[in-house]
Amino acid sequence: MTPEKYIKNYIDGVLVPATSGEYLDNINPATGKVYSYLPDSDVEDVEKAVAAAKRAFPDWSTCGLRKRFGLLMRIADIIEQNTEAFAKAESTDSGKPLTMSMGVDIPRAQSNFRHFATAILHFSSESHHVEREAINYTLRQPLGVVGCISPWNLPLYLFTWKIAPALAAGNCVVAKPSELTPMTAFMLSKACMEAGLPPGVLNVVHGLGNKAGHAIVEHDDIKAISFTGGTSTGKLIAQTAAPAFKKLSLELGGKNPVLVFADCNFDDMMVNTLCSSFSNNGQICLCGSRIYVQRPIYDQFKEELVKRTQFLKVGAPMATVTDLGAVVSSQHLEKIQHYLSLAELEGGKILCGGTRLEMQGELEGGYFIRPAVIEGLPLECRTNQEEIFGPVVTIAPFDTEEEALQLANGTVYGLAATIWTQDIGKAHRIAEQIQAGIVWINCWMLRDLRTPFGGVKHSGVGREGGLEALRFFTEAKNVCVKYF
């Protein structure tokens, strides 16, 4: 299974170009050059996809759990058998190191299918007994046609995170990957065809958010929208979908705090904090971008973080020694550079990094930037309040547990937080009071697919993962039977 120069939509079981015949450039971030083309789809393509999904729904929703289980597991097998091809395509599309695509993105994509294929076999409902009178039981039935819109930072990882539970629950899907990273979604379409997924069960429509994405959100026959992306886009989706009473799952932005207490295991904390700061160039919604360190170890932490950050290798995504590849686009590079300039205007000091890395040869036009550590910024400044989504962290000291909590909760976001301490009582106290949907204690990015995933405040609405995802993609119906 290999990428192709001209990506196609996957509608009604067939690979087809956009109805308009128009294409968009797909740029390799490591070179800055166009290397393939994706369909510039619009409302007509979405209409065809929805019609195909509606035709497929009656059979797919009633074919039985075992059949759906078998097909989803077959898709997972095909992804696993082609891990290297998928990983190379992912790194070419997104600029991330091949080691990350091989070790994280593609394994997680096939795990998503396996997890939800199995989970649906154990998905149960409730019953309620009215003594000597009646029994109530709950049916959880698929919604129908649902829309899944995923971002560019973990392309196949998050695409399958939505599609797998929707299909397992018996829905048919119209999905749109990011226009910046479409290749592995195209390859997934081929995997579905190879696996024998019935036509129309999954439809993948490529294109721009304001055209193809908007058409999915506003379509009357799409009953639910699962979206991962920026908070501003999430607001627009909610404004469109809410008046139509669609179910919404919105996983949005984050400005995640890391709280480092003086009693932490320093070595373990440093290894994990470097990862939580700069993995995937900081382009993970769960990255810790605001690091607060208790004053007795602040200077030691600052010295060590700067030293380790400077040792990180920024370079060619396909090289095994690369720690950070290219950021996803020229526009995103400009955004990161803007925030670095803003940080200095706001009184911050860039301790290391923050400069564009000029590469040679075929990588000369790539979007490479050195990871940056900034100190001296107040909580209220824009650099500490707005999501940068790049290899940029701010650091600051704190004295007390109460101050740490105020700093952690001091933004409109509430996706994730990390706490480093060996005092288990303190860890539990803070975890309870932090305004976040996910709290890690003495670890980062340790994920169990059975657990709920999502944020509070401006970080989103609803939860993904485990039974939460299966509940989202089904409708509860109570049936009351009175005794004769």
MOKAGI-V548879 format. One record per pair of residues at least 6 apart in sequence whose ideal C-beta (glycine too) atoms are under 8 Angstrom apart, sorted by the first residue. I is the first residue (numbers start at 1). GAP is how many residues later the second one is. Records with the same first field share a line. If there is no record, write none. Layout:
I=GAP  GAP
This chain:
1=77  81  84  85  186  189  190
2=83
3=33  82  86  89  180  183  184
4=32  182
5=30  31  32
6=11  17  30  31
7=19  29  30  31  32  175  176  179  199
8=7  8  9  31  178  181  198
9=6  7  8  9  30  32  36  40  194  195  196  197
10=6  176  179  182  183  192  193  194
11=34  37  38  41  192  193  194
12=36  37  40  43  187  188  191
13=39  180  184  185  186  187
14=185
15=174  175  178
17=6  22
18=21  22  23  24  27  188  189
19=22  23  25  26  29
20=20  21  22  24
22=17  18
23=14  15  16  17
24=13  14  15  16  155  183  184
25=9  12
26=8  9  10  11  12  67  156  157
27=6  7  8  153  302
28=6  7  64  65  67
29=65  66  296  297  298  299  300  337  338
30=62  65  286  287  295  296  333  336  337  338
31=331  332  333  334  335
32=298  332  333  334  335
33=332
35=57
36=147
38=141  144  148  168  169
39=6  166  167  168
40=167  168  171
41=164  165  166  170  171
42=165  169  170  173
43=168  172
45=160  162  167  170
46=128  159  166  169  170  173
47=168  172
49=125  154  156
50=95  124  153  169  171  172
52=147  148  151
53=92  119  120  121  147  148  150
54=90  91  118  146  167
55=145
56=116  142  143  144  145
57=85  87  88  114  115  143
59=139
60=8  107  110  111  112  138  141
61=80  81  109  110  111
62=108
65=55  56
66=55
68=49  52  99  100  102
69=48  49  51  52  99
71=124  125  126
72=41  42  44  45  92  95  96
73=40  41  44
74=121  122
75=38  113  116  117  120  122
76=34  35  37  38  41
77=33  118
78=113  116  117
79=7  27  30  31  34  109  112
80=27  30
82=105  109
83=19  23  24  27
84=18
85=102
86=15  20  23  70  98  101
87=11  14  15  18  19
88=10  13  230
89=94  95  98
90=6  11  15  16  65  66  91  93  94
91=6  7  9  10  226  227  234
92=91  225
93=62  87  88  89  90  91
94=58  59  61  86  87  231  234
95=186  222  230  231  232  233  271  272
96=9  184  185  187  221  229
97=220  222  225  226  227  228
98=219  220  221  222  224
99=221  223
100=179  180
104=53
105=49  50  51  52
106=50  51
108=46  49  52
109=47  48  50  51  75  79
110=50
111=338
112=45  48  49  52  337
113=47  51
115=49  334  335
116=48  49  51  52  353  354
117=47  51
119=46  49  331  347  348  351
120=48  49  350
123=17  46  344  347
125=12  13  14  15  351
126=11  12
127=8  9  10  11
128=7  8  9
129=6  7
130=6
132=351
133=349  350
134=346  347  348  349
135=345  346  348
136=342  343  344  345
137=341  342  344
138=338  339  340  341
139=337  338  339  340
140=29  330  331  334  335  336  337
141=29  333  334  336
142=27  28  29  331  332  333
143=28  80  81  104  330  331  332
144=27  28  77  79
145=26  27  28  29  76  77  78
146=20  25  26  27  28  76  77  78  79  80  327
147=26  27  28  29  69  70  72  75  77  78  79
148=11  14  15  18  25  26  27  28  77  78  79
149=26  27  60  64  67  68  76  77  78  79  80  88
150=8  9  11  12  25  26  27  28  78  79
151=7  27  77  78
152=26  28  29  176
153=127  130  131  132  175  236
154=126  130
155=22  23  26  27  28  29  30
156=28  29  32
158=70
159=16  18  25  26  29
160=28
161=303  304
162=13  64  66  302
163=10  12  39
165=299  304  305  307  308
166=7  60  307
167=6  34  35
168=302
169=301  304  305
170=304
171=302
172=28  29  30  31
173=28  29  30
174=29  31  42  45  48
175=10  27  28  29  30
176=28  29  30  31  33  36  37  40
177=7  8  27  29
179=27  28  29  30
180=148  149
181=147
182=24
185=19  21
186=18  20
188=16
189=13  15
192=9  10
205=7  11
206=6
207=6
209=24
214=26
216=6  9
217=8  20  23  24
218=22  23  26
220=24
222=24
223=23  24
224=22  23  24  25  248  249
225=12  16  21  22  23  24
226=23  238  246
227=6  7  10  21  22  23  24
228=22  23  24  57
229=22  23
230=22  23  157
231=21  22  156  182  227  228
234=16  18  226  227
237=11  13
238=10  12  223
241=7
242=6
247=225
248=213  214
249=205  211  212  213  214  215  223
250=210  211  212
251=34  202  203  204  208  209  211  213
252=163  203  206  207  208
253=32  134  136  160  162  205  206
254=31  32  33  35  133  159  160  161  162  201  205
255=34  35  129  130  131  132  156  158  160
256=30  31  32  33  34  157  159  160  161  162  180
257=31  33  34  35  150  151  160  161  177
258=15  18  30  32  33  34  159  160  162
259=33  139  145  148  149  158  159  160  161  162  171
260=9  13  31  32  33  34  37  41  160
261=33  143  158  159  160  162  165
262=32  33  34  35
263=158  159  160
264=33  156  157  158  178
265=155  157  177
266=31  34  35
268=174
269=151  173
270=31  34  35  38
272=146  171  172
273=15  18  32  145  147  171
274=31  34  35  38
275=169  170
276=10  11  12  142  168  169
277=10  11  12  14  28  32  94  114  116
278=9  31  34  45  46  93  113  115
279=8  166
280=7
281=43  44  45  46  88  90  109  110
282=7  89  106  107  108  109  110  111
283=44  45  106  107
284=161
285=104  130  131
286=129  130  152  158  159
288=105  128  129  130  156
289=98  99  103  104  105
290=94  103  104  106  117  121
291=14  102  103  104  105
292=103  104  105  106  112  115  116
293=8  9  102  103  104  105
294=103  104  105  110
295=102  103  104
298=97  99
301=94
302=49  71  73  93
305=68  90
306=45  46  67
309=43  44  62  63  64
310=42  43
312=11  12  59
313=8  9  10  11
314=8  9  10  11  43  54  55  56  57
315=6  7  9  10  44  53
316=6  9  43  47
317=8  9
324=47  67
325=43
326=40  41  42
327=6  9  40  41  42  63  64
328=39
329=38
330=37
332=35  57  58
333=23  34  36
335=53  54  55
336=33  52  54  55  56
337=19  32
339=43  44  47  49  51  53
340=10  14  32  34  52
342=40  41
343=7  31  34  38  40  49  51
344=6
346=31  32  35  36  37
347=29  30  31  34
348=26  27  28  29  33  35  46
349=25  26  27
350=22  23  24
351=21  22  23  24
352=18  19  20  21
353=16  17  18  19  20  38
354=15  16  18  20  38
355=14  15
356=12  13  14
357=11  12  13
358=6  10
359=7  9
369=21  22
370=21
371=20  21
372=19  20  21
373=20  21  22
374=9  18  19  20  21
375=19  20  21
376=20
377=6  7  17  19
378=6
379=6  17  28  31
380=30
383=11
384=10  27
385=26  27
387=26
396=11
398=6  9
401=25  28  29
404=26
405=25  28  29
408=9  22  26  27  28
409=24  25  26
412=45  46
413=42  44  45  46
414=21  22  23  41  42  43  44  45
415=21  22  23  39  40  41  44  45
416=20  21  22  23  24  39
417=17  19  21  22  23
418=21  22  23  25  26
419=8  11  12  15  20  21  22  23
420=22
421=6  20  21
422=20
427=14  15
431=8  10
435=21  22
436=19  20  23
437=15  16  17  18  19  22  23  26
438=15  16  17
440=6
447=6
449=16  17
450=15  16  17
451=14  15
452=11  12  13  14  16
453=10  11  12  15
454=6  7  8  9  10  11  14
462=6  10
463=6  9
464=8
